[in-house]
Amino acid sequence: DGGITQSPKYLFRKEGQNVTLSCEQNLNHDAMYWYRQDPGQGLRLIYYSQIVNDFQKGDIAEGYSVSREKKESFPLTVTSAQKNPTAFYLCASSRTERGDTQYFGPGTRLTVL
Amino acid sequence: DAKTTQPPSMDCAEGRAANLPCNHSTISGNEYVYWYRQIHSQGPQYIIHGLKNNETNEMASLIITEDRKSSTLILPHATLRDTAVYYCIVRVKAAGNKLTFGGGTRVLVKP
């Protein structure tokens, strides 16, 4: 069953702690993306990666870090430097060669207490 | 990417067709029209996309006007599970190109 998985669905952390959100895909997609969604708002791009061991900053990369060591995995770390980390985080993937359709995972809702 | 305009909300009767309009009067020749929907607290779901021609798949139909300045997403037989926020997006099909979601249309399917 192909798709994108994100875990956990809900995550709670204390202020000042780093936290890593998981994103895995078995669609054999080259490109992967991280977006952030705040209540009642659209999506904002945090980071994206078009190929293993390479990634680019999106519009709101400050306070976040990523890695792309494997094609299937694109974890996002929310660091203590992120001022307002509480949000809904969405991972997406697509085939790169045609800038193709992005497919999304179920999301992780992060709450920083 | 070109800006889109959608009505903020609409109701639809279960079993009837839902017609969702989108205005994209500044669309460029190489920009595609994409539709996604987002059910509360879930990730966005891809529905359909097109460039010039009308498109149909198992979920919906996309009708694009000849001048490409507007389009309509048609859900042929709306069900309660189609209640969601529907987003119309125009974007160039380029590697790494982000999706920009506007306000969308909040569709409520009523029994």
Chai-1 contact restraints between the chains, C-beta under 6 A:
chainA,res_idxA,chainB,res_idxB,connection_type,confidence,min_distance_angstrom,max_distance_angstrom,comment,restraint_id
A,G42,B,F101,contact,1.0,0.0,6.0,A-B,restraint_1
A,L43,B,F101,contact,1.0,0.0,6.0,A-B,restraint_2
A,L45,B,K98,contact,1.0,0.0,6.0,A-B,restraint_3
A,Y48,B,G96,contact,1.0,0.0,6.0,A-B,restraint_4
A,Q50,B,A95,contact,1.0,0.0,6.0,A-B,restraint_5
A,Q50,B,G96,contact,1.0,0.0,6.0,A-B,restraint_6
A,L90,B,G43,contact,1.0,0.0,6.0,A-B,restraint_7
A,T96,B,A95,contact,1.0,0.0,6.0,A-B,restraint_8
A,G99,B,K93,contact,1.0,0.0,6.0,A-B,restraint_9
A,G99,B,A94,contact,1.0,0.0,6.0,A-B,restraint_10
A,G99,B,A95,contact,1.0,0.0,6.0,A-B,restraint_11
A,G99,B,N97,contact,1.0,0.0,6.0,A-B,restraint_12
A,T101,B,Y46,contact,1.0,0.0,6.0,A-B,restraint_13
A,Q102,B,L99,contact,1.0,0.0,6.0,A-B,restraint_14
A,Y103,B,Y46,contact,1.0,0.0,6.0,A-B,restraint_15
A,F104,B,G43,contact,1.0,0.0,6.0,A-B,restraint_16
A,F104,B,P44,contact,1.0,0.0,6.0,A-B,restraint_17
A,G105,B,G43,contact,1.0,0.0,6.0,A-B,restraint_18
A,P106,B,G43,contact,1.0,0.0,6.0,A-B,restraint_19
A,G107,B,G43,contact,1.0,0.0,6.0,A-B,restraint_20
